[in-house]
Amino acid sequence: MPPQEQFLSKRQRYQPLALPQQFSDEELVRNWTLVEGDHQEVARYRKGFRLYMALQICAVRVYGRFINHGHEVSPHILNYLGQQLALPPS
């Protein structure tokens, strides 16, 4: 890929995301709310993978890349996504 088409440097691509553990309710709603198309996409997966897929969809939308370690995400974010998907608290 030519250099002018690269979005992130090699160093940036492999550097882990620093996800916030504390954030406002406004940030939670703005960054982690699923839209109708997201619900349709997530519904294509088995119930056990839906939360993970919703997390990745939102992460790509907010940060422009996937989250490597889902266990580092705030439980507040996971529970908010789970509520939207009608899943039990995690």
C-alpha positions, 0 to 999 in steps of 0.5 A: 500500500502506498504511504499516502494511503496508510491510516496508522503507522506500523507502531500505531497499529500494534500499540494497544488502545488505552480505554478509559475506565472513567467517563461521563454518561454522555460519553457512554451514550455517544460512543457505545450506543448501537444503531439499528444497523448494528443490531441487525449485524450483531443478531447474525451471531450466536448469543455468546458472541453478540456482546463481543461483536457489539464491542468491536463495532463500537470500538471501530467507530470510535477508535478506528480499530479493533480492541485486542483484549476485551477483558480490559474494557470497563464493566460499565461499557459491557453492561451498557452494550448488554442492556441494548442487546437484552443480555444478562449483566456481565 
